[in-house]
Amino acid sequence: MRILVFGGLGFIGYHLVSRLLSSGHDVTIIDNANDYGQFNKHILDQIYADRYATIADARWIRSDLNGFDDEGMIRSHDMIVMLAGYPSAKLVDLNLSMARSLMVDSLSALCGMIGADTKIAFVSSSMVYGEWSADKIDEGHATLPIGNYGKLKLEGEELLRSNIDSNNLLIFRPSGVYGISDIVGRVVKKMVVESLKGQTIKVHGMSTKLDLTHVGDVVDIMSKAIDSDAAGVFNASSGTATTLLELAQKIRNISDSRSVIELVDHDQRYPQRGALSNDRAIQELNHVPRWSLDEGLRQCHAWIRDHVSLFS
């Protein structure tokens, strides 16, 4: 299959492209290697170079999604994977106008260039659910996002539903993704860096929970759905919830760190959550979760330890 991946050099995108290539797909990446005005250029250049070195069989076109108008290229592909966007709630809040342009307006323009038989896979977020009404929820849970990030992701979902045949549309809602080669300040990476440096590990909320999912399991769900006739919404999660306090304790133990754990107020940009059901992926895609949290944290810790100089 010919697959075009917007954002294919991002954290999830890089791991997905690697899996798609290993499955024999012809992959083209559209990515502008954005620093979002927040990241050290030295860090980004090294991370992007390391990522692309392992997926060099994919073509990389360095381009922004905004203004990308090569309709012929888009229509020449069987599948479009949409991963381009601002990678965190914090970055969306800091750049709301630009985030909307990239995550919604450009997606609208893309819809006008997609062929009638082209399939599209959109990577959304568990943030679209807002506050969770139960300890474990499935894809049928109400979508009532409380922050800008979740609202823009949901707007993207709704835009695609209005413009793309439902049989050709896949929507993925990952939760708490972590793993090697991540540079964004997600909770696992942030806590590991703090523990390695002996800094205070801040835990936002005594009872705050998150369904932490290794990027390898997220990519397994996505790639299996892409390779099948599946359509609709799939949660991409571990199916279990962990408190941030327990996470901090696990990371401190792995690091053999003397870092102090400090409890602070829950970050109001993020809804209160729990476990996200992955039953649909297990039943319909034969997804078998591979990564336990302890194993995933050890792998992630080892990678960050070897690259910690990048995060100074």
N, C-alpha and C positions, 0 to 999 in steps of 0.2 A: 504494500500500500504506500502511496505517496502522501506523506504527512508534513504539514507546515505547522511549526510550533512557534507562536509568538511568545517571547519571554523564555526561550529555550536555554538560556544561559543563567537564568535565576536558580535559586536553590532547588525547588521542586522540579523546575524545567530541566535542569542539567541531569538529574537522576532519571527523569522520565525519558529524555532523549537517549540516554545510555541503554535503558531497557528496550526502547523501540528499535534501536540499531541492532541489539543482540537478537531481536526477534525477526530480523531481516527486512525491516521497513526502510524505505528511502526517505530520509528526513532532511528538511531544510529549516534552519533557525532564523527567525527575525528577532533581533535583540540589539538595543542601543547601548548596553552596558551602563545603564543609568546609575549615577551616584546619589540621586535624590537630594543633592545638596547636603548630605549628612555624613558620607563615608570618606575615609582617607583614600586618595587616589592610588597610593602605593598598595594599600590593602586590596583594593578592587582589581587593579591590574594583575597582581599576582594570583588572586583567586580565579579571575576569569581565564587567565592563561593556563592555570592548573586544570580548570574544568574542561576547557576546549581541547587540551592536549589528549584527553581520554575519550573525546567524542568527535575527533577530527574527521571521521567518515561522514559526518553531517556537514552540509554547506551552511556557512554562517554569513548572513547579510546583515551588516551593522546599520540598522535603521530604526527610527522611532515609529511606533504604530500610528501616532498622529501624523496625518498627511501621507501615509502609505497608500498608494493608489494603483499598484500594479495588479489590475484586475485579472490580467492574463495569467500571472503567476498563481494567484489565489484559486482561480478556476481550474488550474492544471493539477490541483491536489485533490485527493479523495477525502482527506480529513484535515480540518483546521483545529488545532488545540490552542485555546486562549488562556495563557498564563500571565500575559503582560498586565502590569498594574502596580500600584503602590503596595509594598509587602507587609505593612503593619498599620495598626490603628493610629499609632503615634505619628507616622509619616503622613498619613491621610489628613489628620487634624492640622498638621503644620503646613500642608500644601493643598487645601481643600479644592480650590478652583482648578489647579493643575491635575489633581487626582480625578476629579469629575471628568475633565476633558479626556484623560487617558482611559479611565475605567468605564465610561458610559458613552460619551460623544463619539470616540473613535470606534467603539464597538458598534454603534449605530451605523457609521459609515461602512464598516466591514460587512454588515448584513446586506448592504446594497450590492456588494461585489461577489457574494457567494452564489455558486451555481445551485440549481434546484436539487441536484442529487448529492451535493457536498454535505458531509457530516461535520458537525462542530461539537467539540468538547470544551466546556467552560468550567474553569476551576474557580469555584465560589468559596464559601467559608461557612463553618459552623456558627459564625457570628450572626448569620441571617436569622437564626432562631430567637435571638434576644435572650431574655430570662427563661430558663428552662423550668417547666412545670412539674418535672419528675426527675428522679435520680438518673434515669436512662431514657433517652428519647429516640424515635426513629424519624424517617424522612417525612412522615405525615404530620409532624409537630407544627404548630402555628409558627409563621415567620413574622416576628415583631422586633426587628433589630433596634437597639437603643443608641448606637453610635454611628458616626459618619461612615466608618469602614463597612460595617454590616449593611447599612442602608444602600451604599453604592454597589455592593456585591448583589444585593437583592434586586436593585434596579437593573443591573446587568442581566440577571436571570430572567426578569420579566420582559425585558426588551427582546431577548432571544426567543422566548416563548411566543412573542407576538409576530416574529418574523421568520422563524425557522420551523419546518415541518417537525412535529413532535417525534416522528420516527427517526429523525436525523439528529436529534439533540441529546447530548449527555451533559449532565451537571454534576459536578463533584463538590462535596462539602467536607473538606478535611478539618481536623481538629488537633491543635497543639503539636504541630509537626516539628520534629527535631531530627538531627543527624549530622553526618560529616559534611564539611564544605559550606556550612551556614555562617553568614557574616552578620545578618540582621540581628538586632537585639532582642530576639525571642527569649523566653524565660529560661530554657535549658542552657543555651549558649551563654547567656548573661550570668547565670549562677555558677557555671563551671569556671568562667574567667575570674569571677570574684573569688571563688574558692582557691584557685591556683595561685592567685596573687595575695592571698591572705586578707582580702578585704571583707568588710561586712556584707553578708548575704541578706538582702532585704526580701521579706516575704509579705506580699500584699494580701492580708486577710488570714486570720487563724484557720478558718474553715473553707477558704476558697479552694475549689477543686478544678481540675482540668483533665480532659481525656488526652493524654500524651501519646502521640502516634509516631513511630519511626518512619522516616521518609521512604524506607524500603517497602513498608506495608502500604503506604499511600500509593506509591507507584505501582505496586502489584495490582491493586484494585483498578487503577486508571488504565493500565496497559491491557488487562484482561477485558475490561469493558470495551476498549477501543478495538480489540481483536474479535469481538463478538458482534451480535446483532442487537445488543442491549441499547436501551434508551431510557431517558428519565433521570431521576435524581438518585445518587448513591452517596451515602455517608462514607467517608474514608477515615476510619478511626480504629483505635485498639479495642474499643468496647468496654474499657474499664476507666475509672476515675481515680486520680491521685490528688491528695491535698498538696498545695504548694509547700507547706511546712515539711511534709514527708519527703517531697522532692529535694528540698534544700538539705535535709539530713542525709539522704542517700548520696547526693553529690559531695557533700563535705566528707563523708566516710570514704568514698572512692578516692578522693584527692588526698586523704589523710591530712586534712587541712585544719588549722586552728582558727579559721574564720568564725566570727560571731554571727549567729542568726538573729536578725532583728525583725520583729513583727511590726508592720505598719498598716495603715488603713487600706482596705480594698480599693483597687484602681477603678474608678467609676466609668472609665472608657470601656470596660469589659463587663459583660453580663455575668451573673452567677450561673455556673454551669455544673455539669456532672459528667456522666458517661454518655457517649453517642453510640447508638446501636449500629453495628456493622453486619447485622443479620442478613440484609438483602444481598450484600456483596458475597457473603459466605454461601448463601443458598443459590443465588443465580449465577455467580461468576466462579464458583468453586475457590474462592479466596480462602487461604489458610494463613492466619496471622503468623508471621515468622519471628518477630522481635519481642522478647520480654522487655520490660522497662529496665531491669537491672543490666541486661546484656547490651541494650541500646545505649544506656548511659555510659557504660564502660568504653564502648567503641567511640562515642562522641567525645568523652573525656580524653581519650588517647589522642584523637585528632587535634583537639584544641590545645592540648599540652604541647604537641609538636609544632603548633602554629601560633602559640600564645604571643610571640613577639609582634605578630601582625595586629594585635588588639591592644597594644600599649598606648 
